[in-house]
Amino acid sequence: MRPQWSDLPGGVRDAVQARIGHVLKTEPVTTGFMPGLTARLYTDDHRIAFLKAVPVDSPAASLYARERETGAVLPPGLPTPRLLWSGEGEGWIVLLHEYVG
């Protein structure tokens, strides 16, 4: 079973919310092949963001770190969701993308 929003340490959830606003609701995304947390986050100002996170000791952590590095340097205008923020803390790598639905 994939991790959920509530599995993230409080400091990590706070860091995400500092970037996008207070999260009112989360909706797990169950498709895909990566083992980490994937969820749509709905904020109190009616925004939706896509969150990916994985423990740093996961075998997939290097893939998330590479995605973070790549997302940070993609030029504007590409047909891909923008990386809004990324961080690493309390044992997690976190990627916050714009939601394209």
Secondary structure, DSSP 8 states (H G I E B T S, - for coil): ----GGGS-HHHHHHHHHHH--EEEEEE---SS--SEEEEEEETTS-EEEEEEEETTSTTHHHHHHHHHHHHH--TT-SS--EEEEEEETTEEEEEEE---
